[in-house]
């Protein structure tokens, strides 16, 4: 997410899942991190400047086709994101209980 507070809240909500959490301030930084190490799940905002979330999903799938990508958004575009490979989209404002449960299901299915 482009807002520090939202990134912090998401990381706090997901801590009980027991996975290491890494935060990227924008899409380019996220792609750099994904190319350098292994991740179990990517959660990104629909507006992830300087690139679009569609481009982010496409590029993640080029780096790691099996990496699940969950997008939070207010702008629609779910169909296109799913076609590019996003596993799910969550509407904003974020329901943190929903985000936790969906992340748990995605991570448990990866094991």
MOKA-V831378 format. One record per backbone hydrogen bond with DSSP energy under -1.0 kcal/mol. NH is the residue of the N-H (numbers start at 0). CO is the residue of the C=O. If there is no record, write none. Layout:
nh=NH co=CO
nh=NH co=CO
This chain:
nh=6 co=2
nh=7 co=3
nh=8 co=4
nh=9 co=5
nh=10 co=6
nh=11 co=7
nh=12 co=8
nh=13 co=9
nh=14 co=10
nh=16 co=13
nh=17 co=14
nh=26 co=48
nh=29 co=25
nh=30 co=26
nh=31 co=27
nh=32 co=28
nh=33 co=29
nh=34 co=30
nh=36 co=32
nh=41 co=67
nh=43 co=69
nh=45 co=71
nh=50 co=47
nh=52 co=45
nh=55 co=51
nh=56 co=52
nh=57 co=53
nh=58 co=54
nh=59 co=55
nh=60 co=56
nh=61 co=57
nh=62 co=58
nh=63 co=59
nh=66 co=63
nh=69 co=41
nh=70 co=87
nh=71 co=43
nh=72 co=89
nh=80 co=76
nh=81 co=77
nh=82 co=78
nh=83 co=79
nh=85 co=80
nh=86 co=68
nh=87 co=68
nh=89 co=70
nh=91 co=72
nh=98 co=94
nh=99 co=95
nh=100 co=96
nh=101 co=97
nh=102 co=98
nh=103 co=99
nh=104 co=100
nh=105 co=101
nh=106 co=102
nh=107 co=103
nh=108 co=104
